[in-house]
Amino acid sequence: MRPLLVLPFLAVFGLPALAQDLPRPDFADPNLPGVQLPDGGAQPEEVPVPDTVPGFDVQPLPAPEPASKAEAAKPERPPLAPPEPQNVRLDKLFDSLKRERNEKAAERIAGRIQREWSRSGSASVDLMMGWAAKALQEQKYPVALDFLDQVVTLRPDYAEGWNMRATTHFAMNNYALSMADIERTLELEPRHWGALSGLAAIMKNRDNKELALDAFTRVLAVYPMLRSAQNEVSTLSDEIAGQSL
C-alpha cells in the first residue's frame, strides 16, 4: 500500500454549440454604405485570363515511371498487430521484474507495472482516483473514502481501487477494514506487492512477526529487488530467531 501511487488527473472539457443563423447582407443593395457599383449597376467587364504567364516556363509534369519488377514483386506490408491485452503485458513485466538483479532497472519495471495497474478503463473512475489520491495526500481521509467507495462500486474488478481504499483505512487505523480491502485486492491481483506490504505492516502492528515475515517473503517472491522488503525480512528473521533462543 505504501508508497502511494498517485494517479494522473484527467480533465474533461465540454464546449457548447455556438452556431447561429445570421442574416446575410445584400451587397447589390445601392443603399448599402461603402459599396460603389458601376454606373447603371452594370457588371464589370471580365478580364481574359492568358493561356501563358509571362516570365514562367511552365512545362507539363512528366508521366510517372512504371515500377521496376523488383519493386513490383515486393510484398505489401502486413497490417499492424493489435496491442497485447493488459494481462499479457503484466505477465511479461512480472517475469522481467522477477529476473532483474539491478535495483534501478527493477524500479523502472515496477513503475511500468504500476502504470498498468492505474489504468481503470473508465474516465470517471480515473478522475475519482485522482481526487482520492489528492485527498489522501492532504490527509482528508473521509473525502478520499467517499470517492473510493464510488470507485469500487463502479469498477469492482479494479484492484487498484481496492488497494487505495485499503491504504486510506490503514491511515485511519481501521485495520479490520483495511484487511478486508487488501484481501479483495489480492484476489484480483495476487502479485500486488503494495497490498502484500500493507498486510505485513498490519501484522507488525499487531505484533505478529511470523505473519509479517510471511507477507514480506511473498513480496520478495514477486519483486526480489525491493530494498524495503529485503530489510524487513532480515530484521524480522533475526527477531524471530532471537525469540526462539
SULGI-V51683 format. One record per backbone hydrogen bond with DSSP energy under -0.5 kcal/mol. CO is the residue of the C=O (numbers start at 1). NH is the residue of the N-H. Records with the same first field share a line. If there is no record, write none. Layout:
# SULGI-V51683
CO->NH  NH
This chain:
# SULGI-V51683
4->6
5->7
11->13
20->22
25->27
26->29
29->32
31->33
32->35
34->36
35->37
38->41
39->42
42->38
46->48
48->50
52->54
53->56
55->57
56->58
57->59
68->72
69->73
70->74
71->74
85->89
86->90
87->91
88->92
89->93
90->94
91->95
92->96
93->97
94->98
95->99
96->100
101->103
102->106
103->107
104->108
105->109
106->110
107->111
108->112
109->113
110->114
111->115
112->116
113->117
114->118
115->119
116->119
118->120
122->126
123->127
124->128
125->129
126->130
127->131
128->132
129->133
130->134
131->135
132->136
133->137
134->138
135->140
136->139
139->141
140->144
141->145
142->146
143->147
144->148
145->149
146->150
147->151
148->152
149->153
150->154
151->155
155->158
157->159
158->161  162
159->163
160->164
161->165
162->166
163->167
164->168
165->169
166->170
167->171
168->172
169->174
170->173
173->175
174->178
175->179
176->180
177->181
178->182
179->183
180->184
181->185
182->186
183->187
184->188
185->189
189->192
191->193
192->196
193->197
194->198
195->199
196->200
197->201
198->202
199->203
200->204
201->205
202->206
203->208
204->207
207->209
208->212
209->213
210->214
211->215
212->216
213->217
214->218
215->219
216->220
217->221
218->222
219->222  223
223->226
225->227
226->230
227->231
228->232
229->233
230->234
231->235
232->236
233->237
234->238
235->239
236->240
237->241
238->242
239->243
240->244
241->245
242->245
